[in-house]
């Protein structure tokens, strides 16, 4: 049996569907108080990572845990989460981390995740760490302005990054949960090509079948917008990556292809699949 935290998120929802379709027993963990829709055969358990003991019933009988922490996880008692996991008899953990842990290890925005990675490595559990780059689904932040005015405002319009489809992350996670051949590996997950914000807007317009205008924000305008829902260190870390990526952050990683035996999906495929959110 597999336990998936972050079950209502972009990666968790797809991961549960993959596990259920394979016939694997799975438990979806979220802290949502409202009813949660899960695939047939999947049970839901309400728990909060801020209260590690609340995980214990979900972990009973589990073989592996997919661990997703919100933000950088600085507010969590990760050693206690790992203790509860180990006490429950879980053998393997797949941690969703971030590419920036490797590319910007000293930054305040990602130092907590780096510490979590080290705690997982020292836990005594078999582990696999996934370090995705920027998510294609971050473009959902543009959905309202596309619906209301067929317009997107974003900074750094000509700076390309190899954004990753969250469904690809979920597929890699499903393989790592089920197959011990990936124990001890850290995978950097990216899309297949560099994609600029302006190009992503063009892909959305193609999928929508209507033009979408692109308005380039200044960094200060973007900062003001991001501060409405992100803490300042995360905002600064985000702007640094999307505005001045390192060579490694623009590198196309082979890891998705290595694990899945196929190339990662381009942003255009994600846009076509999710375009109803922009109508």
matplotlib code that plots the C-alpha trace (Angstrom):
import matplotlib.pyplot as plt

x = [0.0, 1.2, 0.5, 0.4, 0.6, -0.5, -3.2, -5.3, -2.4, -1.2, 1.1, -0.8, -4.1, -2.4, -0.1, -3.2, -4.9, -1.8, -1.5, -5.2, -5.1, -2.3, -4.3, -2.2, -3.8, -3.3, -4.3, -4.7, -3.6, -4.7, -5.8, -8.9, -12.0, -14.3, -15.0, -12.1, -12.8, -10.3, -10.1, -12.1, -10.3, -8.4, -9.2, -8.8, -7.3, -7.4, -4.1, -1.8, 1.9, 2.2, 0.8, 2.9, 0.9, -2.1, -0.3, 0.0, -3.3, -2.8, 0.7, -0.4, 0.5, 2.1, 5.1, 6.1, 5.3, 5.2, 6.1, 5.2, 5.7, 4.1, 6.4, 9.9, 8.7, 10.5, 7.5, 7.5, 9.0, 10.4, 12.4, 9.1, 7.4, 10.1, 10.0, 6.3, 6.8, 9.6, 7.6, 4.7, 6.9, 7.2, 10.3, 10.6, 10.0, 9.9, 10.4, 9.3, 11.9, 13.0, 15.6, 16.8, 18.0, 20.8, 21.2, 20.9, 21.7, 22.5, 19.4, 17.0, 14.1, 15.4, 17.7, 14.9, 14.2, 17.9, 17.7, 14.7, 16.5, 19.4, 17.0, 15.4, 18.8, 19.7, 16.4, 17.3, 14.5, 15.1, 14.7, 14.4, 14.4, 12.7, 13.9, 11.5, 12.1, 9.4, 5.9, 4.0, 0.9, 2.2, 0.6, -2.8, -2.0, -2.8, -6.1, -8.3, -6.7, -7.0, -10.7, -11.5, -9.4, -7.4, -4.3, -1.3, 1.1, 4.4, 8.0, 11.1, 9.2, 12.2, 13.9, 13.5, 13.2, 12.5, 9.2, 8.0, 4.5, 3.3, 1.9, 5.4, 6.5, 3.6, 4.6, 8.2, 7.0, 4.8, 7.7, 10.0, 7.3, 6.8, 10.3, 13.3, 15.7, 15.4, 16.5, 19.3, 18.7, 18.1, 16.3, 16.3, 13.0, 12.6, 10.6, 12.1, 12.9, 13.4, 10.2, 9.8, 6.7, 5.9, 6.1, 3.9, 1.3, 1.5, 0.9, -2.1, -3.5, -3.1, -4.9, -7.6, -8.0, -8.0, -5.2, -3.9, -1.9, 1.3, 2.2, 5.7, 5.8, 8.7, 10.4, 8.9, 5.4, 5.9, 7.3, 4.3, 2.0, 3.8, 4.0, 0.3, 0.6, 4.3, 6.6, 9.4, 12.3, 10.3, 9.4, 13.1, 14.1, 11.5, 12.3, 16.0, 15.3, 12.8, 14.8, 18.4, 18.5, 21.8, 23.1, 22.0, 18.5, 18.3, 19.8, 17.5, 17.7, 17.7, 16.1, 12.4, 13.4, 15.7, 12.9, 9.9, 11.5, 10.0, 10.7, 9.0, 5.9, 6.3, 4.3, 2.1, 0.8, 0.0, -1.8, -3.9, -4.9, -5.9, -7.2, -10.7, -9.4, -8.6, -11.9]
y = [0.0, 3.5, 6.7, 10.0, 13.3, 16.5, 14.4, 17.3, 19.0, 19.0, 16.1, 14.2, 13.9, 12.4, 10.1, 8.6, 8.0, 6.3, 4.1, 3.2, 2.4, 0.0, -1.8, -0.7, 0.0, 3.7, 6.2, 9.9, 12.2, 15.8, 18.2, 19.3, 19.4, 19.3, 16.0, 15.0, 13.2, 10.3, 7.6, 4.4, 2.1, 4.9, 5.8, 9.3, 10.1, 13.6, 14.5, 17.5, 17.3, 19.9, 17.2, 14.1, 11.7, 12.4, 10.5, 7.3, 5.7, 6.4, 4.8, 1.5, -1.3, 1.1, 0.1, 3.5, 7.2, 10.1, 13.2, 16.6, 19.6, 22.9, 25.8, 25.1, 23.0, 25.2, 25.1, 21.2, 18.9, 16.6, 14.3, 13.6, 12.9, 10.5, 8.8, 8.2, 6.9, 4.5, 3.3, 2.5, 0.0, 2.0, 1.0, 3.6, 7.3, 9.5, 13.2, 15.9, 18.6, 21.4, 21.9, 25.0, 22.9, 21.9, 25.0, 27.6, 25.7, 28.8, 30.8, 31.5, 30.3, 26.8, 26.1, 24.5, 22.0, 21.2, 20.3, 18.1, 16.3, 15.6, 14.4, 12.0, 10.6, 10.0, 8.5, 4.9, 4.6, 3.7, 7.1, 8.7, 12.5, 14.3, 17.8, 19.3, 22.7, 25.2, 23.7, 24.2, 24.5, 27.8, 29.2, 28.6, 31.9, 33.5, 31.9, 34.7, 37.4, 35.2, 34.5, 38.1, 39.9, 37.5, 39.0, 37.8, 40.1, 38.5, 39.5, 38.4, 37.6, 36.4, 34.3, 30.6, 27.7, 24.0, 23.9, 20.5, 19.0, 18.0, 14.8, 13.8, 14.4, 12.1, 9.4, 9.5, 9.4, 6.4, 4.5, 5.4, 4.3, 0.9, 0.1, -0.3, 0.2, 4.0, 3.9, 6.3, 8.4, 12.1, 13.0, 16.5, 16.8, 19.3, 19.7, 18.9, 22.5, 26.0, 27.9, 31.7, 33.3, 34.9, 31.5, 29.8, 32.5, 31.8, 28.0, 28.9, 31.1, 28.2, 25.8, 28.4, 29.3, 33.0, 35.6, 36.4, 39.6, 39.5, 42.5, 42.4, 43.4, 45.1, 43.0, 45.4, 44.9, 41.1, 41.3, 43.3, 40.7, 37.6, 39.1, 38.8, 35.0, 34.2, 35.0, 37.5, 35.0, 32.7, 35.7, 36.8, 33.2, 32.9, 36.2, 35.2, 31.9, 33.2, 36.4, 35.2, 31.4, 29.6, 27.4, 24.4, 25.8, 26.1, 22.6, 19.9, 17.0, 13.5, 12.1, 12.0, 10.1, 7.8, 6.8, 6.8, 5.6, 8.6, 12.3, 14.7, 16.5, 20.0, 23.0, 23.0, 19.5, 20.7, 23.8, 21.7, 19.4, 22.1, 24.9, 24.7, 26.4, 29.5, 29.7]
z = [0.0, -0.9, 1.0, -0.9, 1.0, -0.8, -2.4, -3.6, -5.4, -9.0, -8.5, -5.8, -7.8, -10.8, -8.7, -7.0, -10.3, -11.7, -8.6, -8.6, -12.3, -11.7, -9.1, -6.2, -2.8, -2.0, 0.7, 0.0, 2.8, 3.0, 5.7, 3.8, 5.9, 2.9, 1.1, -1.1, -4.4, -4.9, -7.5, -7.0, -4.6, -2.9, 0.7, 2.1, 5.5, 6.9, 8.5, 9.0, 8.6, 11.4, 13.6, 12.7, 14.9, 12.8, 10.0, 12.0, 11.0, 7.3, 7.4, 9.0, 6.6, 4.1, 2.0, 0.8, 1.4, -1.1, 1.0, -0.2, 2.1, 1.5, 0.8, 2.0, 4.9, 7.5, 9.8, 10.0, 12.5, 9.8, 12.2, 14.0, 10.6, 9.8, 13.2, 12.8, 9.3, 10.4, 13.5, 11.2, 9.3, 6.1, 4.1, 1.4, 1.0, -2.1, -1.3, -3.7, -3.2, -5.7, -8.3, -6.5, -3.6, -5.9, -7.9, -5.1, -1.9, 0.2, -0.5, 2.4, 0.2, -0.3, 2.7, 4.7, 1.8, 1.7, 5.4, 4.8, 2.1, 4.4, 7.2, 4.7, 3.6, 7.2, 8.2, 7.7, 5.1, 1.5, -0.3, -3.7, -4.0, -6.9, -7.7, -10.3, -11.8, -12.5, -13.0, -16.2, -14.0, -12.6, -15.7, -13.9, -12.2, -15.5, -15.9, -14.5, -16.6, -19.7, -19.0, -18.2, -20.8, -23.0, -21.4, -19.4, -17.4, -16.4, -15.9, -17.9, -21.1, -23.0, -20.3, -21.0, -18.5, -19.1, -17.2, -16.2, -16.6, -13.1, -14.6, -15.5, -11.9, -10.8, -13.2, -12.0, -8.4, -9.1, -10.6, -7.6, -5.1, -6.7, -7.9, -5.5, -8.4, -7.8, -4.1, -3.3, -6.5, -6.7, -9.9, -11.5, -13.4, -16.3, -19.5, -22.9, -24.1, -22.9, -22.9, -22.3, -20.7, -24.0, -25.8, -23.1, -23.7, -27.4, -26.7, -24.6, -27.4, -29.8, -27.5, -26.9, -30.5, -29.7, -29.4, -25.9, -25.4, -23.4, -21.1, -19.6, -16.0, -14.3, -11.5, -9.0, -10.3, -10.2, -6.7, -5.5, -7.0, -5.6, -2.1, -1.9, -1.5, -0.9, 1.9, 1.0, 0.9, -1.5, -3.7, -4.0, -4.7, -7.4, -9.1, -9.1, -10.9, -13.4, -14.1, -14.0, -14.2, -13.9, -16.7, -14.6, -14.3, -18.0, -18.6, -20.1, -17.6, -19.0, -15.8, -16.9, -20.0, -18.0, -15.6, -17.9, -21.2, -23.0, -23.3, -20.9, -22.2, -23.7, -22.2, -25.3, -24.3, -20.8, -22.3, -24.6, -21.8, -19.3, -21.6, -20.2, -17.1, -19.3, -21.2]

ax = plt.figure().add_subplot(projection="3d")
ax.plot(x, y, z, "-o")
ax.set_aspect("equal")
plt.show()
